[in-house]
Structure formats: structure tokens, C-alpha cells
Amino acid sequence: MSWNSIIEDHYMEMLSNIRETAIATTDQCNIKCEHCLMMSGPSRKEKLSYLLMKRFIDSLRAKSKLNTVVFTGGESTLLGEDLFSIISYCSSIGLGTRLVTNGSWAINNCATEDMILYLLESGLNELNISTDDFHAKEVSLDCVRRIWKCAKGRGFSAVILGVCSGPESRVTPQFLETFLGEKIPYIYDAMGNKQIPEPNQDGTVYAISNTGIAPLGRGRHL
């Protein structure tokens, strides 16, 4: 057996075991966080079309055990209808979906309600809101609070606050609990072991993904 055959077999075996994939839908973002791994910002224009994302999902699904697709960026909601369409397509073929967003669209209660309804009607399962000291410089924490309150009890399988923090951070998991006025389970314990909290009485998992700041991408100097 040649080395090429061995490598190809190993690759196909790894591919067949994939259950979750993340699609960086766009490098464009309406904010420019100094710790951004993807180095996203308003000047970036790269984005994926609905057809290109569909083609990728179909191809991967045919070769793997794919069950969840994560849409991230940049800020995925800048895709507009293409985002809602690809979430809807995933839902129609039985794939779970997760959206990672900075929440900047939640400028008031009406806008927040509209987006939550669009996402629910598209079939979105999990909503992740990214916030920390860096995001909070450009996206008010009031946006985070609006989304958190509006998304509760609506039928999502999970609503997660993604928080990067360090020893000098102001926006920490503990800060957010105080800000939102409730105790919220964490995804990681003190040793960094992942632990998925039990669903709330309404069937949704509410949690904080409490990760540390990593010196990667634009944040490698931090």
C-alpha cells in the first residue's frame, strides 16, 4: 500500500467521523474587536453565498455523520436572507444549527423581537451571543440583555453567552450574572473540563461559555 493510499484512507476515516462543522460565513463585521481571531471588521468584504454553503454542507453530509452546522463570522447576520435560507435548509434536512453573533442588531426591543422571530422561523436551534471587554466597546451590553431576555422561553435548544475574559477583565461571567440579575451555569469548570448544563424547565439550556483570552489572530499581542 502506498503512502498516498494510507493518507487518503486516514483522511476519509477522519472525515466520516465529523459530527459538527463551523462555517465562517463572512469576514465582514460591523465592529473591529482588537482580540478577533478572524481579524474581521467593516472593511472586510469576503462572504459566502447560500449556494456555496449549501454545496459544502451537502458534500460533507454525504461523507460524514454530520448533525450540527455552526454559522459564525465575522457577523453572520450581515448576510441577511442568505443566512436565514441556509439555516432553513439545514433544518429541512434534519441538521441542527447554531448561530454565533455579536448581538449588535438588538438596538431596541422591536428589532430584537424581529430578529429572534426570523431565526426561530428559519429553524435555528442554538443562539450564541459573544460579549466581553472588547465587544462591549462597540456593542452595548444592553443589546446582550435584550437578546437574553427575548430569547428565553422561545423554544431554542440552547442560548449561550460566549465570554472571553482574563485577570484584568471587567466583563466576566460573574459580572454578567450580576448584570442580568440571575445565576447562570457555566460550560467549563475550574479545571477547564467541559460540562453541558441541564436544560431549564422550558427545555432550553442557558449557560455562559467561560473561556480565557487566547493570544491568537489580532489578539496575539494581548
MIROPA-672441 format. One record per residue (C-alpha): residue number from 1; residue in three letters; x, y, z. Coordinates in Angstrom, 1 decimal. Example, Ala and Ser with C-alpha at 12.3 -4.5 7.8 and 13.67 -1.06 7.14 Angstrom:
<atoms>
ATOM   i  aa   east  north     up
ATOM   1 ala   12.3   -4.5    7.8
ATOM   2 ser   13.7   -1.1    7.1
</atoms>
This chain:
<atoms>
ATOM   i  aa   east  north     up
ATOM   1 met    0.0    0.0    0.0
ATOM   2 ser    1.4    3.4   -1.0
ATOM   3 trp    1.8    6.4    1.4
ATOM   4 asn   -0.8    8.2   -0.7
ATOM   5 ser   -3.3    5.4   -0.1
ATOM   6 ile   -2.6    5.4    3.6
ATOM   7 ile   -3.0    9.1    3.9
ATOM   8 glu   -6.2    9.1    1.8
ATOM   9 asp   -7.7    6.2    3.9
ATOM  10 his   -6.8    8.1    7.1
ATOM  11 tyr   -8.4   11.3    5.8
ATOM  12 met  -11.6    9.5    4.8
ATOM  13 glu  -11.8    7.9    8.2
ATOM  14 met  -11.5   11.2    9.9
ATOM  15 leu  -14.0   12.8    7.6
ATOM  16 ser  -16.5   10.1    8.2
ATOM  17 asn  -16.5   10.8   11.9
ATOM  18 ile  -17.2   14.5   11.7
ATOM  19 arg  -20.4   15.4   13.5
ATOM  20 glu  -20.2   19.2   13.7
ATOM  21 thr  -18.8   21.8   11.3
ATOM  22 ala  -18.4   25.6   11.6
ATOM  23 ile  -18.9   27.8    8.6
ATOM  24 ala  -17.2   31.3    8.7
ATOM  25 thr  -20.0   32.9    6.6
ATOM  26 thr  -18.2   36.2    6.2
ATOM  27 asp  -15.1   38.1    7.3
ATOM  28 gln  -17.1   41.3    7.4
ATOM  29 cys  -18.2   42.6   10.7
ATOM  30 asn  -19.8   45.9   11.8
ATOM  31 ile  -17.3   46.1   14.6
ATOM  32 lys  -13.5   45.6   14.9
ATOM  33 cys  -12.5   43.9   18.1
ATOM  34 glu   -8.8   44.0   19.0
ATOM  35 his   -8.8   40.4   20.0
ATOM  36 cys  -10.6   39.0   16.9
ATOM  37 leu   -9.2   35.6   15.8
ATOM  38 met  -10.6   36.0   12.3
ATOM  39 met   -9.3   39.6   12.0
ATOM  40 ser  -12.8   40.7   10.9
ATOM  41 gly  -14.0   44.2   10.5
ATOM  42 pro  -16.1   46.7    8.5
ATOM  43 ser  -13.5   46.8    5.7
ATOM  44 arg  -13.6   43.1    5.0
ATOM  45 lys  -16.0   42.2    2.2
ATOM  46 glu  -15.5   38.4    1.8
ATOM  47 lys  -18.7   36.4    2.2
ATOM  48 leu  -20.2   33.0    1.2
ATOM  49 ser  -23.3   32.7   -0.8
ATOM  50 tyr  -26.3   30.5    0.1
ATOM  51 leu  -25.5   28.1   -2.9
ATOM  52 leu  -21.8   27.8   -1.9
ATOM  53 met  -22.7   27.0    1.7
ATOM  54 lys  -25.4   24.5    0.6
ATOM  55 arg  -22.9   22.8   -1.7
ATOM  56 phe  -20.4   22.4    1.1
ATOM  57 ile  -23.0   21.1    3.6
ATOM  58 asp  -24.4   18.6    1.1
ATOM  59 ser  -20.9   17.3    0.2
ATOM  60 leu  -19.8   17.0    3.9
ATOM  61 arg  -23.1   15.4    4.9
ATOM  62 ala  -22.7   12.7    2.2
ATOM  63 lys  -19.3   11.7    3.6
ATOM  64 ser  -19.7   12.1    7.3
ATOM  65 lys  -22.0   11.8   10.3
ATOM  66 leu  -22.7   15.5   10.3
ATOM  67 asn  -25.5   16.6   12.6
ATOM  68 thr  -24.8   20.2   13.5
ATOM  69 val  -23.7   23.3   11.5
ATOM  70 val  -22.4   26.4   13.2
ATOM  71 phe  -22.7   29.7   11.5
ATOM  72 thr  -20.1   32.2   12.6
ATOM  73 gly  -18.0   35.1   11.1
ATOM  74 gly  -17.4   38.0   11.1
ATOM  75 glu  -21.0   38.8   11.8
ATOM  76 ser  -23.2   36.3   10.1
ATOM  77 thr  -26.4   38.3   10.3
ATOM  78 leu  -24.9   40.7    7.8
ATOM  79 leu  -25.7   38.0    5.2
ATOM  80 gly  -29.4   38.8    5.6
ATOM  81 glu  -31.7   36.4    3.6
ATOM  82 asp  -28.8   34.1    2.7
ATOM  83 leu  -28.3   33.3    6.4
ATOM  84 phe  -32.0   32.6    7.1
ATOM  85 ser  -32.2   30.5    3.9
ATOM  86 ile  -29.2   28.3    4.8
ATOM  87 ile  -30.5   27.8    8.4
ATOM  88 ser  -33.8   26.8    6.9
ATOM  89 tyr  -32.2   24.4    4.5
ATOM  90 cys  -30.3   22.7    7.3
ATOM  91 ser  -33.5   22.4    9.3
ATOM  92 ser  -35.3   20.8    6.4
ATOM  93 ile  -32.7   18.0    6.0
ATOM  94 gly  -32.6   17.3    9.8
ATOM  95 leu  -29.4   19.1   10.7
ATOM  96 gly  -29.1   21.1   13.9
ATOM  97 thr  -27.9   24.7   13.7
ATOM  98 arg  -26.1   27.2   15.9
ATOM  99 leu  -25.6   30.9   15.2
ATOM 100 val  -22.7   32.9   16.8
ATOM 101 thr  -23.5   36.7   16.8
ATOM 102 asn  -22.2   39.9   18.4
ATOM 103 gly  -25.8   40.9   19.0
ATOM 104 ser  -25.4   44.4   17.6
ATOM 105 trp  -28.7   44.1   15.8
ATOM 106 ala  -30.6   44.3   19.2
ATOM 107 ile  -30.8   48.1   19.2
ATOM 108 asn  -34.2   48.1   20.7
ATOM 109 asn  -37.0   45.7   21.8
ATOM 110 cys  -38.7   45.8   18.4
ATOM 111 ala  -35.5   45.0   16.4
ATOM 112 thr  -34.6   42.2   18.9
ATOM 113 glu  -38.0   40.6   18.7
ATOM 114 asp  -38.0   40.7   14.9
ATOM 115 met  -34.6   39.0   14.6
ATOM 116 ile  -35.4   36.4   17.2
ATOM 117 leu  -38.6   35.6   15.2
ATOM 118 tyr  -36.7   35.4   11.9
ATOM 119 leu  -34.2   33.0   13.4
ATOM 120 leu  -36.9   30.8   15.0
ATOM 121 glu  -39.0   30.7   11.8
ATOM 122 ser  -35.8   29.7    9.9
ATOM 123 gly  -35.4   26.8   12.3
ATOM 124 leu  -32.4   27.9   14.3
ATOM 125 asn  -31.7   25.6   17.3
ATOM 126 glu  -28.9   27.3   19.3
ATOM 127 leu  -28.1   31.0   19.7
ATOM 128 asn  -24.7   32.1   21.0
ATOM 129 ile  -24.1   35.8   21.9
ATOM 130 ser  -20.4   36.9   22.0
ATOM 131 thr  -19.6   39.5   24.6
ATOM 132 asp  -16.5   40.6   26.6
ATOM 133 asp  -14.5   43.8   27.3
ATOM 134 phe  -13.6   44.1   23.6
ATOM 135 his  -17.1   43.6   22.1
ATOM 136 ala  -18.5   45.9   24.8
ATOM 137 lys  -16.5   48.8   23.5
ATOM 138 glu  -18.7   48.8   20.4
ATOM 139 val  -21.8   46.8   21.2
ATOM 140 ser  -23.7   47.9   24.3
ATOM 141 leu  -24.3   45.3   26.9
ATOM 142 asp  -27.9   46.5   26.8
ATOM 143 cys  -28.1   44.6   23.4
ATOM 144 val  -26.9   41.5   25.1
ATOM 145 arg  -29.5   41.9   27.8
ATOM 146 arg  -32.3   42.4   25.3
ATOM 147 ile  -31.4   39.2   23.4
ATOM 148 trp  -31.0   37.2   26.6
ATOM 149 lys  -34.4   38.3   27.9
ATOM 150 cys  -36.2   38.0   24.5
ATOM 151 ala  -34.8   34.5   23.6
ATOM 152 lys  -35.9   32.9   26.9
ATOM 153 gly  -38.7   30.5   26.7
ATOM 154 arg  -39.0   30.7   22.9
ATOM 155 gly  -38.0   27.1   22.1
ATOM 156 phe  -34.3   27.3   21.3
ATOM 157 ser  -32.4   24.2   22.4
ATOM 158 ala  -29.7   26.5   23.8
ATOM 159 val  -29.0   30.1   24.5
ATOM 160 ile  -25.3   30.7   25.4
ATOM 161 leu  -23.3   33.8   26.3
ATOM 162 gly  -19.8   33.4   24.9
ATOM 163 val  -17.4   35.3   27.2
ATOM 164 cys  -13.6   35.7   26.8
ATOM 165 ser  -12.1   37.1   30.0
ATOM 166 gly   -8.8   37.4   31.8
ATOM 167 pro   -7.5   38.6   35.2
ATOM 168 glu   -8.0   42.2   34.3
ATOM 169 ser  -11.3   41.9   32.5
ATOM 170 arg  -14.4   43.9   33.6
ATOM 171 val  -16.9   41.8   31.6
ATOM 172 thr  -16.6   38.4   33.2
ATOM 173 pro  -19.1   35.6   33.8
ATOM 174 gln  -19.6   36.9   37.3
ATOM 175 phe  -20.2   40.4   36.0
ATOM 176 leu  -22.8   39.2   33.5
ATOM 177 glu  -24.7   37.2   36.2
ATOM 178 thr  -25.0   40.4   38.2
ATOM 179 phe  -25.8   42.5   35.1
ATOM 180 leu  -28.6   40.1   34.1
ATOM 181 gly  -29.8   39.5   37.7
ATOM 182 glu  -29.6   35.7   37.7
ATOM 183 lys  -27.4   32.8   38.4
ATOM 184 ile  -26.2   31.2   35.1
ATOM 185 pro  -24.5   27.8   34.8
ATOM 186 tyr  -21.0   27.7   33.2
ATOM 187 ile  -19.9   25.4   30.3
ATOM 188 tyr  -16.4   24.9   31.8
ATOM 189 asp  -15.4   24.1   35.4
ATOM 190 ala  -12.4   25.5   37.2
ATOM 191 met  -10.1   22.9   35.6
ATOM 192 gly  -11.4   23.7   32.1
ATOM 193 asn  -13.4   20.5   31.8
ATOM 194 lys  -16.5   20.9   29.6
ATOM 195 gln  -19.8   20.3   31.2
ATOM 196 ile  -23.1   20.9   29.5
ATOM 197 pro  -25.7   22.2   32.0
ATOM 198 glu  -29.1   20.5   32.3
ATOM 199 pro  -31.9   22.2   30.3
ATOM 200 asn  -34.1   24.7   32.2
ATOM 201 gln  -37.8   23.9   32.9
ATOM 202 asp  -38.7   25.3   29.5
ATOM 203 gly  -36.4   22.8   27.8
ATOM 204 thr  -33.6   25.3   26.9
ATOM 205 val  -30.0   25.1   28.1
ATOM 206 tyr  -29.0   28.6   29.3
ATOM 207 ala  -25.3   28.9   30.1
ATOM 208 ile  -22.1   31.0   29.9
ATOM 209 ser  -19.2   29.7   27.9
ATOM 210 asn  -16.5   30.9   30.2
ATOM 211 thr  -13.3   30.8   28.2
ATOM 212 gly  -10.0   32.6   28.6
ATOM 213 ile   -8.5   35.1   26.2
ATOM 214 ala   -6.1   33.4   23.8
ATOM 215 pro   -3.1   35.2   22.1
ATOM 216 leu   -4.3   34.4   18.5
ATOM 217 gly   -5.1   36.4   15.4
ATOM 218 arg   -5.4   40.1   16.1
ATOM 219 gly   -5.2   39.3   19.8
ATOM 220 arg   -1.8   37.7   19.8
ATOM 221 his   -0.2   40.8   21.4
ATOM 222 leu   -2.7   40.8   24.3
</atoms>
